[in-house]
Amino acid sequence: MVQHLIFHNCPDTVKEGIRDYWSRKQPRIARLLQTFPEEQRHLRLMVDRNPDGYQARAVLMLPTQVLVAQSKTRQDVYQAAIDEAVDILAEEIRRHKDKLRRDRTHRKKQQQQTDFATALELLEQDIRQQRREFFFDLLRPVLRNLRNHARRELVFAQLEGKVSPDEMTVSDLLDEAILRAWEGFEQRPPQQPLDQWISGLMHEIIDEREAKAIPAISLETEISEDDPRFRVASGWILDNEPFWGDLESLTLEDILPQHEVEEPWEAYSLDEKEQWLFAQLSKLPKLQRRALMLYLLEGWEVEEIAMLQQRSVTEVRADIEAAQTFLKDQLWQQIYQRQN
């Protein structure tokens, strides 16, 4: 990250102290900006001193927006002014990143619904004319935006012992959902968007495997990084639909978008972070976990989730909040254990 320190009316004897103090504070800002390319971050810290005390102002230029934070009052010491400006800037960064996440999720949801709406008339035509292969060939590429949801559901099923590792690929789950869509197309709820209905079919497929006697490994024990339960193969997607791109990783920013974590968390590798998240989320009640994932990762409205799960809006909203609270508690415990 490119940084510039600018001093106004500060004695030379103070400037070096400000530089040293800022060097200890800036890693917090750098951690919050990890999702932005380093060469596209530019921060200016301005410290002004007058007879009333010190005031600090930070200007952060990102490719998506310029963020500004300033200490609200004059402080007797520059450390307090910098602390206040950093706190405000950190909050602005978290708020901006959450907006970017919501915008990205909304665009994905809108594109997904547009794709399904574009195909709907032809799918209905294939049903009327009993052209199964045409139906399958049209619906399969439309499911591209459901592949990450399918992958997550399969990981959870493997962690819970419902599905053995390598037993089912993402492609297998999508194919089974397509078959069920063909068989039940005319009975689907008319008020429910097609993509959401098919998401529900994927849940049904996974849930029907609960009766299988596959022993689940305790998640209270240390999980090795090469544990096969965290890996799900893509299947035909890789060969037939390479332009779909790679499956997305699960990140803490997806689940706790405005939560700031301490430095020990960053010592984990990306795979370790994702595995920890999957392990903790798998401890939640199934409906609660799915409500959280659909709301944050798929951009569903609470009312849409309530319709799918046949529950009240109040219950769904409470579950989302409870799931995030649980994850925050587990995160702090993990960080505490890492520090000690």
ZALUMBA-496706 format. One line per 4 residues: their letters; for each residue x, y, z of N, C-alpha, C. Coordinates in steps of 0.1 Angstrom, whole numbers. Example, Ala and Ser with C-alpha at 12.3 -4.5 7.8 and 13.67 -1.06 7.14 Angstrom:
REM residues 2
AS) 132:-57:78:123:-45:78:132:-33:78  128:-22:71:137:-11:71:129:0:79
REM end
This chain:
REM residues 340
MVQH) 9:-12:0:0:0:0:9:12:0  7:21:-9:14:34:-10:9:43:1  18:49:9:14:57:20:22:70:20  16:81:24:22:94:25:18:100:38
LIFH) 28:104:46:25:111:58:28:126:56  18:134:60:19:149:57:18:156:71  27:165:74:27:172:87:24:186:85  15:192:93:12:206:94:15:211:108
NCPD) 25:220:108:28:227:121:34:218:131  39:206:127:45:197:137:60:199:138  65:200:150:79:201:152:87:189:147  99:191:143:107:180:138:109:169:148
TVKE) 109:173:161:111:163:172:99:154:173  87:158:168:75:150:169:73:142:157  77:146:146:75:139:133:79:124:134  91:122:139:96:108:139:88:100:149
GIRD) 83:105:159:74:98:168:61:94:161  56:104:153:43:101:146:46:90:136  57:90:129:60:79:119:61:66:126  67:66:137:69:53:145:55:48:150
YWSR) 47:57:155:34:53:160:25:48:149  25:55:137:17:51:126:21:37:121  34:34:121:39:21:116:33:10:124  29:13:137:23:2:145:8:2:143
KQPR) 2:12:138:-12:13:136:-16:8:122  -8:11:112:-12:8:98:-15:-7:95  -9:-17:102:-12:-31:99:-27:-34:101  -33:-27:110:-48:-29:112:-55:-25:99
IARL) -52:-14:93:-58:-9:81:-55:-19:69  -42:-23:69:-38:-33:58:-46:-46:59  -49:-51:71:-56:-63:72:-70:-61:67  -76:-50:69:-90:-47:64:-90:-46:49
LQTF) -79:-43:43:-78:-40:28:-73:-52:20  -72:-64:26:-66:-75:19:-73:-79:6  -86:-76:5:-93:-80:-7:-91:-70:-18  -84:-59:-16:-81:-49:-26:-67:-51:-31
PEEQ) -64:-50:-44:-50:-52:-49:-41:-41:-42  -30:-46:-38:-21:-37:-30:-17:-25:-38  -15:-26:-51:-11:-15:-59:-22:-5:-61  -34:-8:-57:-46:1:-59:-50:7:-46
RHLR) -42:6:-36:-45:13:-23:-35:24:-21  -40:36:-18:-32:48:-16:-37:55:-4  -29:56:7:-34:63:19:-25:75:23  -32:86:26:-25:98:31:-29:100:45
LMVD) -20:101:54:-22:105:68:-17:119:70  -26:128:74:-22:142:77:-24:145:92  -14:150:98:-14:153:112:-12:168:113  -21:175:120:-20:190:121:-19:193:136
RNPD) -11:202:139:-9:207:153:-11:222:154  -20:226:163:-21:240:166:-22:242:181  -24:254:186:-24:256:200:-35:248:208  -45:244:201:-56:236:207:-52:221:208
GYQA) -42:216:201:-38:202:201:-37:196:187  -37:183:187:-34:176:174:-47:171:168  -47:171:155:-59:165:147:-53:156:136  -59:145:134:-54:136:123:-65:133:113
RAVL) -61:133:101:-70:130:90:-64:120:81  -72:110:77:-67:99:68:-76:99:55  -69:99:44:-76:98:31:-72:85:24  -81:76:22:-78:63:16:-84:63:2
MLPT) -76:61:-8:-80:60:-22:-80:45:-26  -92:40:-29:-94:27:-34:-100:27:-48  -99:16:-55:-104:16:-69:-119:18:-69  -126:16:-58:-141:17:-57:-146:29:-51
QVLV) -138:36:-43:-142:48:-36:-131:55:-28  -132:67:-26:-123:74:-17:-129:75:-3  -122:71:7:-127:71:21:-120:81:29  -126:89:37:-120:99:45:-124:98:60
AQSK) -114:99:69:-117:99:83:-109:109:90  -115:116:100:-108:126:107:-111:126:122  -101:127:130:-104:128:145:-114:139:147  -124:137:156:-135:146:157:-131:159:166
TRQD) -121:157:174:-117:168:183:-102:169:183  -98:181:188:-83:183:190:-79:175:202  -67:168:201:-62:160:212:-49:165:217  -47:163:230:-35:168:237:-22:161:231
VYQA) -24:148:227:-13:141:222:-16:135:208  -6:134:199:-9:129:186:-13:115:186  -9:107:196:-14:93:196:-29:91:197  -35:100:205:-50:99:206:-56:104:193
AIDE) -51:114:187:-57:118:174:-56:107:163  -44:101:162:-43:90:153:-52:78:156  -53:75:169:-62:64:173:-76:66:168  -81:78:171:-94:82:167:-97:81:152
AVDI) -87:87:145:-88:86:130:-88:72:125  -80:64:130:-79:50:126:-92:42:129  -97:45:141:-110:38:144:-121:42:134  -122:55:131:-132:59:122:-129:54:108
LAEE) -117:54:103:-114:48:90:-117:33:89  -114:26:100:-117:11:100:-132:9:98  -140:17:105:-154:16:104:-159:19:90  -153:29:84:-156:33:70:-153:22:60
IRRH) -141:16:62:-137:5:54:-147:-7:55  -150:-11:67:-160:-22:69:-173:-19:63  -178:-6:64:-191:-3:58:-190:-3:43  -179:2:37:-177:2:23:-176:-13:17
KDKL) -169:-21:24:-168:-35:20:-181:-42:20  -189:-39:31:-202:-45:32:-211:-41:20  -210:-28:17:-218:-23:5:-214:-30:-8  -201:-32:-10:-196:-38:-21:-201:-53:-22
RRDR) -201:-59:-10:-205:-73:-10:-220:-74:-13  -228:-65:-7:-243:-65:-10:-245:-62:-25  -238:-52:-30:-240:-49:-44:-236:-61:-53  -225:-68:-50:-221:-79:-58:-231:-91:-57
THRK) -236:-93:-45:-246:-104:-43:-259:-101:-50  -263:-88:-49:-275:-84:-56:-274:-85:-71  -263:-82:-77:-261:-83:-91:-261:-98:-95  -255:-106:-87:-255:-121:-90:-269:-126:-90
KQQQ) -277:-122:-80:-290:-127:-78:-299:-122:-90  -297:-109:-94:-305:-104:-105:-301:-111:-118  -288:-114:-120:-284:-121:-132:-290:-135:-133  -290:-141:-121:-295:-155:-120:-310:-155:-123
QTDF) -317:-146:-118:-332:-146:-120:-335:-142:-135  -326:-133:-140:-328:-130:-155:-325:-142:-163  -315:-150:-160:-312:-162:-168:-323:-172:-168  -329:-174:-156:-340:-183:-154:-353:-178:-162
ATAL) -355:-165:-160:-367:-159:-167:-366:-160:-182  -354:-159:-187:-352:-160:-201:-354:-174:-207  -351:-183:-198:-353:-197:-202:-367:-203:-199  -374:-196:-191:-387:-202:-186:-396:-206:-197
ELLE) -399:-197:-206:-409:-200:-217:-405:-213:-225  -392:-214:-228:-388:-226:-235:-388:-239:-227  -385:-237:-214:-386:-249:-205:-400:-254:-204  -410:-244:-203:-424:-248:-203:-428:-255:-216
QDIR) -422:-250:-227:-425:-256:-240:-420:-270:-241  -408:-272:-235:-402:-286:-235:-411:-295:-226  -416:-290:-215:-424:-298:-207:-437:-302:-214  -443:-293:-221:-456:-296:-229:-453:-306:-240
QQRR) -442:-305:-246:-439:-314:-257:-431:-326:-253  -429:-328:-240:-422:-339:-234:-408:-341:-241  -401:-330:-243:-387:-331:-248:-377:-330:-237  -375:-341:-231:-367:-342:-219:-352:-337:-222
EFFF) -346:-342:-232:-332:-339:-235:-331:-324:-238  -340:-318:-245:-340:-303:-247:-341:-296:-234  -350:-300:-225:-351:-294:-212:-338:-295:-204  -332:-307:-204:-319:-308:-197:-308:-299:-203
DLLR) -307:-299:-216:-297:-292:-222:-298:-276:-220  -310:-272:-219:-313:-257:-217:-311:-254:-202  -316:-262:-193:-315:-259:-179:-301:-260:-173  -293:-269:-178:-280:-272:-172:-271:-259:-172
PVLR) -269:-252:-183:-261:-240:-183:-267:-229:-174  -280:-229:-173:-287:-218:-165:-283:-220:-150  -279:-232:-146:-276:-234:-132:-262:-230:-128  -255:-222:-136:-241:-219:-133:-240:-211:-120
NLRN) -250:-203:-117:-249:-195:-104:-253:-202:-92  -257:-215:-94:-261:-223:-82:-250:-233:-78  -239:-233:-86:-228:-243:-84:-221:-241:-70  -219:-228:-66:-212:-226:-53:-221:-230:-42
HARR) -234:-227:-43:-244:-231:-33:-244:-247:-32  -243:-253:-43:-243:-268:-44:-230:-273:-37  -219:-267:-40:-206:-271:-34:-207:-270:-19  -212:-259:-13:-213:-257:1:-222:-267:8
ELVF) -233:-270:2:-242:-280:7:-236:-293:8  -228:-297:-2:-221:-310:-2:-210:-311:8  -203:-300:10:-193:-300:21:-199:-302:34  -210:-295:37:-217:-297:50:-223:-311:51
AQLE) -228:-317:40:-233:-331:41:-221:-340:44  -209:-338:39:-198:-346:41:-193:-345:56  -193:-333:61:-189:-330:75:-199:-337:85  -212:-337:81:-222:-343:89:-224:-358:87
GKVS) -216:-364:78:-216:-378:76:-228:-383:68  -235:-374:61:-246:-378:52:-241:-383:39  -229:-378:34:-224:-381:21:-209:-384:24  -204:-395:18:-190:-399:19:-182:-390:9
PDEM) -170:-386:13:-161:-379:3:-160:-386:-10  -161:-378:-21:-160:-383:-35:-173:-391:-39  -183:-392:-30:-195:-399:-34:-204:-391:-44  -204:-378:-42:-212:-369:-51:-204:-357:-55
TVSD) -204:-354:-67:-198:-341:-72:-208:-330:-73  -203:-318:-75:-212:-307:-77:-221:-309:-89  -215:-315:-100:-223:-318:-112:-234:-328:-109  -230:-339:-101:-240:-349:-97:-252:-342:-91
LLDE) -250:-333:-81:-261:-327:-74:-269:-318:-84  -263:-311:-93:-270:-303:-102:-278:-312:-112  -273:-323:-116:-280:-332:-125:-292:-338:-118  -291:-341:-106:-302:-347:-98:-313:-336:-97
AILR) -309:-324:-94:-318:-313:-93:-326:-310:-107  -318:-312:-118:-325:-310:-131:-335:-321:-133  -332:-333:-129:-341:-344:-131:-354:-342:-123  -352:-338:-111:-364:-335:-102:-372:-323:-107
AWEG) -365:-313:-113:-372:-302:-119:-380:-307:-131  -375:-316:-139:-383:-321:-150:-395:-329:-145  -393:-337:-134:-404:-345:-129:-415:-337:-122  -411:-326:-116:-421:-318:-107:-423:-304:-112
FEQR) -420:-301:-125:-420:-288:-130:-434:-282:-129  -444:-290:-132:-458:-284:-133:-464:-283:-119  -458:-289:-109:-463:-288:-95:-456:-278:-87  -446:-271:-93:-438:-261:-85:-447:-250:-80
PPQQ) -444:-243:-69:-452:-232:-64:-451:-220:-74  -463:-216:-79:-462:-205:-90:-457:-192:-85  -457:-189:-72:-452:-176:-68:-437:-176:-65  -431:-188:-66:-417:-189:-62:-408:-189:-75
PLDQ) -398:-180:-75:-389:-179:-86:-383:-193:-89  -380:-196:-102:-375:-209:-106:-362:-212:-99  -353:-203:-98:-340:-205:-93:-341:-209:-78  -350:-203:-71:-352:-206:-57:-359:-219:-55
WISG) -368:-223:-64:-374:-236:-63:-363:-247:-65  -354:-245:-75:-344:-255:-77:-334:-256:-66  -331:-244:-59:-323:-245:-47:-329:-254:-37  -343:-252:-35:-350:-261:-26:-349:-276:-30
LMHE) -349:-279:-43:-347:-293:-47:-334:-298:-43  -323:-290:-44:-310:-294:-40:-310:-297:-25  -317:-289:-17:-318:-292:-3:-325:-305:0  -335:-308:-8:-343:-320:-6:-333:-332:-9
IIDE) -326:-331:-19:-317:-342:-23:-307:-345:-12  -301:-335:-6:-291:-336:5:-298:-342:17  -310:-336:20:-317:-340:33:-321:-355:32  -324:-360:21:-329:-374:20:-318:-384:23
REAK) -306:-379:24:-294:-388:27:-291:-388:42  -300:-382:50:-297:-382:64:-298:-396:70  -305:-405:64:-307:-419:70:-295:-428:68  -285:-423:59:-274:-432:56:-265:-433:69
AIPA) -260:-445:71:-252:-447:83:-237:-445:80  -234:-432:78:-220:-428:76:-215:-421:89  -205:-427:96:-201:-420:108:-194:-407:106  -199:-397:113:-193:-383:112:-181:-382:121
ISLE) -171:-376:117:-159:-374:125:-161:-362:134  -157:-363:147:-160:-351:156:-152:-339:151  -160:-328:151:-153:-315:147:-147:-308:159  -148:-314:171:-141:-309:183:-126:-311:182
TEIS) -122:-321:175:-108:-324:174:-101:-316:163  -88:-316:163:-81:-308:153:-83:-314:139  -87:-306:129:-90:-311:116:-77:-308:107  -73:-319:101:-61:-318:92:-65:-310:79
EDDP) -55:-303:74:-57:-295:62:-61:-304:50  -57:-316:50:-60:-325:38:-72:-334:41  -80:-330:51:-92:-338:53:-101:-338:41  -105:-350:36:-112:-351:23:-126:-346:24
RFRV) -131:-344:36:-145:-339:38:-147:-325:33  -136:-317:32:-136:-303:28:-135:-302:13  -133:-313:6:-131:-312:-9:-143:-318:-16  -148:-311:-26:-159:-316:-34:-155:-314:-49
ASGW) -155:-325:-57:-151:-324:-71:-162:-317:-79  -158:-310:-89:-168:-303:-98:-175:-312:-107  -168:-323:-112:-175:-332:-122:-175:-326:-136  -186:-328:-143:-186:-324:-158:-184:-309:-160
ILDN) -186:-301:-149:-185:-287:-151:-171:-283:-157  -160:-290:-152:-147:-287:-156:-145:-289:-171  -151:-300:-176:-149:-303:-190:-159:-296:-200  -171:-296:-195:-182:-291:-204:-185:-276:-203
EPFW) -182:-270:-191:-185:-256:-189:-173:-249:-183  -161:-249:-189:-149:-243:-184:-150:-228:-182  -159:-221:-189:-161:-207:-188:-168:-203:-176  -174:-213:-169:-180:-209:-156:-171:-204:-145
GDLE) -158:-208:-147:-148:-203:-137:-147:-212:-125  -138:-209:-116:-135:-218:-104:-146:-216:-94  -148:-226:-86:-157:-225:-75:-152:-215:-64  -161:-207:-58:-156:-197:-49:-153:-203:-35
SLTL) -143:-197:-28:-140:-201:-15:-149:-194:-5  -151:-200:7:-159:-194:17:-150:-185:26  -154:-173:28:-145:-164:36:-153:-158:48  -145:-154:58:-151:-148:70:-159:-135:66
EDIL) -154:-127:56:-160:-115:52:-174:-118:46  -176:-130:40:-189:-134:35:-199:-135:46  -195:-141:58:-204:-144:68:-205:-133:79  -194:-127:82:-194:-116:92:-188:-103:85
PQHE) -196:-97:75:-191:-87:67:-186:-74:74  -191:-71:86:-187:-59:93:-179:-62:105  -174:-74:107:-167:-78:119:-152:-77:116  -145:-71:125:-131:-69:124:-124:-79:133
VEEP) -115:-87:128:-108:-97:135:-94:-93:139  -88:-99:149:-75:-96:153:-64:-103:145  -52:-98:147:-41:-103:138:-39:-118:138  -40:-125:150:-38:-140:149:-46:-147:139
WEAY) -58:-142:135:-66:-149:125:-58:-149:112  -51:-139:109:-44:-138:96:-32:-148:95  -28:-154:106:-18:-164:105:-22:-177:99  -36:-179:98:-41:-190:91:-39:-189:76
SLDE) -38:-201:70:-38:-201:55:-52:-199:50  -54:-196:37:-68:-195:32:-76:-208:33  -69:-219:31:-76:-232:33:-80:-234:47  -71:-231:57:-74:-233:71:-86:-224:75
KEQW) -86:-212:70:-97:-203:73:-111:-208:68  -111:-213:56:-123:-218:50:-127:-231:58  -118:-240:61:-121:-252:68:-127:-249:82  -121:-239:88:-126:-236:102:-140:-231:100
LFAQ) -143:-222:90:-157:-217:89:-166:-228:86  -163:-237:77:-172:-249:74:-174:-257:87  -164:-259:94:-165:-267:106:-175:-261:117  -173:-248:119:-182:-241:128:-196:-240:123
LSKL) -198:-237:111:-211:-235:105:-219:-249:105  -211:-260:104:-218:-273:104:-223:-276:118  -219:-269:128:-225:-271:141:-239:-265:143  -242:-256:135:-255:-249:136:-267:-258:131
PKLQ) -279:-256:136:-290:-263:131:-292:-260:116  -296:-270:109:-296:-270:94:-304:-258:89  -316:-255:94:-324:-244:88:-317:-231:92  -311:-230:103:-304:-217:107:-292:-215:98
RRAL) -284:-225:96:-273:-223:87:-277:-220:73  -287:-226:68:-291:-223:54:-297:-209:53  -304:-205:63:-310:-192:63:-298:-181:62  -288:-184:70:-276:-175:70:-269:-174:56
MLYL) -267:-186:51:-260:-187:38:-268:-181:26  -281:-184:26:-290:-178:15:-290:-163:16  -291:-158:28:-293:-144:31:-280:-136:27  -268:-141:31:-256:-134:29:-249:-137:16
LEGW) -249:-150:12:-242:-154:0:-250:-154:-13  -263:-157:-11:-271:-157:-23:-280:-145:-25  -281:-136:-15:-288:-124:-16:-303:-126:-15  -308:-136:-9:-322:-138:-7:-327:-129:3
EVEE) -340:-124:1:-347:-117:12:-351:-126:23  -353:-121:35:-358:-129:46:-371:-135:43  -380:-128:36:-393:-133:32:-392:-145:23  -382:-145:14:-380:-156:4:-375:-168:11
IAML) -366:-166:21:-361:-178:29:-373:-184:37  -381:-175:43:-392:-180:51:-402:-188:42  -404:-184:30:-413:-192:21:-407:-205:18  -394:-206:15:-387:-218:12:-388:-228:24
QQRS) -385:-222:36:-384:-231:48:-397:-232:55  -408:-226:50:-421:-227:56:-421:-223:70  -414:-211:73:-414:-206:86:-417:-191:86  -418:-185:98:-422:-171:98:-409:-163:96
VTEV) -412:-150:91:-401:-141:89:-393:-138:102  -400:-137:113:-394:-135:126:-384:-146:129  -389:-158:127:-380:-169:130:-367:-169:122  -369:-166:109:-357:-166:100:-347:-155:104
RADI) -353:-143:106:-344:-132:110:-337:-135:123  -344:-141:133:-337:-144:145:-326:-154:144  -328:-164:135:-319:-174:132:-306:-168:126  -308:-159:117:-296:-153:110:-288:-145:120
EAAQ) -294:-138:129:-287:-131:139:-280:-140:149  -287:-151:153:-281:-161:162:-269:-168:156  -270:-171:144:-259:-178:137:-247:-169:137  -248:-156:134:-237:-147:134:-231:-145:148
TFLK) -240:-144:158:-235:-143:171:-227:-155:176  -232:-167:172:-225:-179:175:-211:-179:168  -210:-175:156:-198:-176:149:-188:-166:155  -192:-154:159:-184:-144:165:-178:-150:178
DQLW) -186:-157:186:-181:-162:198:-171:-173:196  -173:-182:186:-164:-192:182:-151:-186:177  -152:-175:170:-140:-169:164:-131:-163:175  -137:-156:185:-129:-151:196:-123:-162:204
QQIY) -130:-173:206:-124:-184:213:-112:-190:206  -113:-191:193:-102:-196:185:-90:-187:185  -93:-174:184:-82:-164:185:-75:-165:199  -83:-166:209:-77:-167:223:-69:-179:224
QRQN) -73:-190:219:-66:-203:220:-53:-201:212  -53:-195:201:-42:-193:192:-31:-184:199  -36:-174:207:-27:-165:214:-20:-172:226  -27:-182:231:-22:-188:244:-18:-202:241
REM end
